[in-house]
Amino acid sequence: MGSQEHSDMEFVTYGQLREILDGYVQRSEFRELKRRIENAPLVNEMEQELEEIIKRQKNAYMAVEAGMCHLFTTEEINTHSATGKKPNRSTPAKPKFDPWRYDLMAELVKKHFGISNKEIILKTQNVKRKFAKKDC
């Protein structure tokens, strides 16, 4: 009986297992995408509101500051970072800002002020220094 069970059992190769797992990931990504699309009107309103806030600013620094204050709480600004990297050997890394919100703000600032990602990160760090001392 033991050999019967063994011969009836289907063996899965590593490649087949990888395909099964990839299919599962794609289905879960599809469900996430579907959820986001269903909530799109709210997202579009938030994007439009944020774009208006950024457009009204005089310079890129003020746009980053206004965008961050609109999207994040003071606590989030103080406890997160733009890169998620350690600032030095002795200081632990802070978690990255929510990528969806931060990237949206960064793309809008780039669009309206024509600055690079590196400049946006520097401006974010300056905003963080400012809010370490006060609230939004």
C-alpha positions as CSV (number, residue, x, y, z in Angstrom):
1,M,0.0,0.0,0.0
2,G,2.9,2.4,0.7
3,S,4.2,2.0,-2.8
4,Q,0.7,2.6,-4.2
5,E,0.3,5.9,-2.4
6,H,3.8,6.9,-3.5
7,S,3.1,6.2,-7.2
8,D,-0.2,8.1,-7.1
9,M,1.3,11.2,-5.5
10,E,2.1,14.0,-7.9
11,F,5.6,15.4,-7.6
12,V,6.0,19.1,-8.2
13,T,9.3,20.5,-9.5
14,Y,10.8,23.7,-8.2
15,G,9.8,25.4,-11.5
16,Q,6.2,24.3,-11.2
17,L,6.1,25.5,-7.6
18,R,7.5,28.8,-8.6
19,E,4.8,29.2,-11.3
20,I,2.1,28.3,-8.8
21,L,3.5,30.9,-6.3
22,D,3.8,33.6,-9.1
23,G,0.2,32.9,-10.1
24,Y,-0.9,33.5,-6.5
25,V,1.1,36.7,-6.3
26,Q,-0.4,37.9,-9.5
27,R,-3.9,37.2,-8.3
28,S,-3.3,39.0,-5.0
29,E,-1.8,42.0,-7.0
30,F,-4.9,41.9,-9.2
31,R,-7.2,42.0,-6.2
32,E,-5.2,45.0,-4.9
33,L,-5.3,46.8,-8.2
34,K,-9.1,46.1,-8.4
35,R,-9.6,47.6,-4.9
36,R,-7.6,50.7,-5.9
37,I,-9.6,51.1,-9.1
38,E,-12.8,50.8,-7.2
39,N,-11.6,53.6,-4.9
40,A,-10.3,55.7,-7.8
41,P,-12.7,58.7,-7.5
42,L,-11.4,59.3,-3.9
43,V,-7.8,59.0,-5.1
44,N,-8.3,61.3,-8.0
45,E,-9.9,63.9,-5.7
46,M,-6.9,63.7,-3.3
47,E,-4.4,64.0,-6.2
48,Q,-6.2,67.0,-7.5
49,E,-6.3,68.6,-4.1
50,L,-2.6,67.9,-3.5
51,E,-1.7,69.3,-7.0
52,E,-3.6,72.5,-6.2
53,I,-1.8,72.9,-2.9
54,I,1.6,72.3,-4.6
55,K,0.8,74.7,-7.5
56,R,0.1,77.5,-5.1
57,Q,3.5,77.4,-3.5
58,K,6.3,79.9,-4.5
59,N,9.1,77.4,-4.5
60,A,9.9,73.7,-4.4
61,Y,10.8,73.7,-0.6
62,M,7.4,75.3,0.2
63,A,5.7,72.8,-2.1
64,V,7.4,69.8,-0.3
65,E,6.5,71.3,3.1
66,A,2.9,71.9,2.1
67,G,2.6,68.5,0.5
68,M,4.0,66.7,3.5
69,C,1.8,68.5,5.9
70,H,-1.2,67.7,3.8
71,L,-0.3,64.0,3.4
72,F,1.4,63.1,6.7
73,T,0.9,63.8,10.4
74,T,3.6,65.5,12.4
75,E,4.3,62.2,14.1
76,E,4.8,60.5,10.7
77,I,7.1,63.3,9.6
78,N,9.2,62.9,12.7
79,T,9.3,59.1,12.8
80,H,9.8,58.3,9.1
81,S,12.3,59.1,6.4
82,A,12.4,59.6,2.6
83,T,14.9,56.8,2.0
84,G,14.6,54.4,4.9
85,K,18.4,54.3,5.2
86,K,20.6,54.7,8.3
87,P,21.8,58.3,8.5
88,N,25.1,57.1,10.2
89,R,26.6,54.0,11.9
90,S,25.2,54.7,15.3
91,T,21.7,55.9,14.5
92,P,19.1,53.3,13.4
93,A,17.2,53.7,10.2
94,K,13.7,55.1,10.3
95,P,11.0,53.5,8.2
96,K,10.3,55.0,4.8
97,F,7.2,57.2,4.3
98,D,4.2,55.5,2.8
99,P,5.5,55.1,-0.8
100,W,2.2,55.8,-2.5
101,R,1.7,59.2,-0.7
102,Y,5.3,60.3,-0.7
103,D,5.9,59.4,-4.4
104,L,2.7,61.2,-5.4
105,M,3.9,64.3,-3.6
106,A,7.4,64.0,-5.2
107,E,6.0,63.5,-8.7
108,L,3.8,66.6,-8.4
109,V,6.7,68.7,-7.1
110,K,8.9,67.5,-9.9
111,K,6.2,68.2,-12.4
112,H,5.6,71.8,-11.3
113,F,9.2,72.8,-10.2
114,G,11.4,70.6,-12.4
115,I,13.7,69.3,-9.7
116,S,15.3,65.9,-9.3
117,N,14.5,63.1,-6.8
118,K,17.7,63.9,-4.9
119,E,16.7,67.6,-4.5
120,I,13.3,66.4,-3.2
121,I,14.9,64.1,-0.7
122,L,17.1,67.0,0.5
123,K,14.1,69.3,0.9
124,T,12.2,66.5,2.7
125,Q,15.1,66.2,5.2
126,N,15.0,70.0,5.7
127,V,11.3,69.9,6.3
128,K,11.8,67.1,8.8
129,R,14.4,69.2,10.7
130,K,11.9,72.0,10.9
131,F,9.1,69.8,12.2
132,A,11.3,68.2,14.8
133,K,10.9,71.6,16.5
134,K,7.2,72.3,15.8
135,D,4.0,70.9,14.3
136,C,2.5,71.3,10.8
